[in-house]
Amino acid sequence: MKDLLLNLIKDDLVYARLLNGLADLGFDTTDYYLNLNDTVFHLAGFTRECITEELREWYFGRLERAHLLTVPPRSCAAFDTMAEGIFRELEWRKSQQ
């Protein structure tokens, strides 16, 4: 399950970077988010009641950092490191419930 969750987080980071890059070029990407965060939270063990606005804001804040990373993202070790950090913090947040 951990590998699946790490891959999903990394995919979300890559996609966020793509959308931010397109937004920087002037494209409106508002309607193109995949909302993978709900799946990430569910796989991490969060119930609907525990998925707070604070948790969402934290997660989206981490996704925003992907914009600072280099390309190509699928082969960039920094994306792996970032996904691992998000995973560890999700585990910690889950343990604090």
Contacts in CASP RR format, 6 or more apart in sequence:
PFRMAT RR
TARGET T0000
AUTHOR 0000-0000-0000
METHOD contacts of the structure
MODEL  1
MKDLLLNLIKDDLVYARLLNGLADLGFDTTDYYLNLNDTVFHLAGFTREC
ITEELREWYFGRLERAHLLTVPPRSCAAFDTMAEGIFRELEWRKSQQ
1 43 0 8 1.000
2 87 0 8 1.000
4 43 0 8 1.000
5 40 0 8 1.000
5 43 0 8 1.000
5 44 0 8 1.000
5 87 0 8 1.000
6 80 0 8 1.000
6 83 0 8 1.000
6 84 0 8 1.000
6 87 0 8 1.000
7 83 0 8 1.000
8 36 0 8 1.000
8 39 0 8 1.000
8 40 0 8 1.000
8 43 0 8 1.000
9 40 0 8 1.000
9 83 0 8 1.000
9 86 0 8 1.000
9 87 0 8 1.000
10 79 0 8 1.000
10 80 0 8 1.000
10 82 0 8 1.000
10 83 0 8 1.000
11 36 0 8 1.000
12 34 0 8 1.000
12 36 0 8 1.000
12 37 0 8 1.000
12 40 0 8 1.000
12 63 0 8 1.000
13 62 0 8 1.000
13 63 0 8 1.000
13 66 0 8 1.000
13 69 0 8 1.000
13 73 0 8 1.000
13 79 0 8 1.000
13 82 0 8 1.000
13 83 0 8 1.000
13 86 0 8 1.000
14 66 0 8 1.000
14 73 0 8 1.000
14 74 0 8 1.000
14 79 0 8 1.000
15 34 0 8 1.000
15 36 0 8 1.000
16 63 0 8 1.000
16 64 0 8 1.000
16 66 0 8 1.000
16 67 0 8 1.000
17 66 0 8 1.000
17 67 0 8 1.000
17 69 0 8 1.000
17 71 0 8 1.000
17 73 0 8 1.000
19 29 0 8 1.000
19 32 0 8 1.000
19 33 0 8 1.000
20 29 0 8 1.000
20 64 0 8 1.000
20 66 0 8 1.000
20 67 0 8 1.000
21 67 0 8 1.000
22 29 0 8 1.000
23 29 0 8 1.000
37 56 0 8 1.000
37 59 0 8 1.000
37 60 0 8 1.000
38 51 0 8 1.000
40 59 0 8 1.000
40 90 0 8 1.000
41 51 0 8 1.000
41 55 0 8 1.000
41 59 0 8 1.000
41 90 0 8 1.000
44 87 0 8 1.000
44 90 0 8 1.000
44 91 0 8 1.000
44 94 0 8 1.000
45 94 0 8 1.000
46 55 0 8 1.000
46 94 0 8 1.000
46 97 0 8 1.000
50 97 0 8 1.000
55 93 0 8 1.000
58 89 0 8 1.000
58 93 0 8 1.000
59 86 0 8 1.000
62 82 0 8 1.000
62 86 0 8 1.000
62 89 0 8 1.000
65 82 0 8 1.000
66 73 0 8 1.000
66 79 0 8 1.000
66 82 0 8 1.000
69 76 0 8 1.000
69 78 0 8 1.000
69 79 0 8 1.000
69 82 0 8 1.000
70 76 0 8 1.000
70 78 0 8 1.000
73 79 0 8 1.000
END
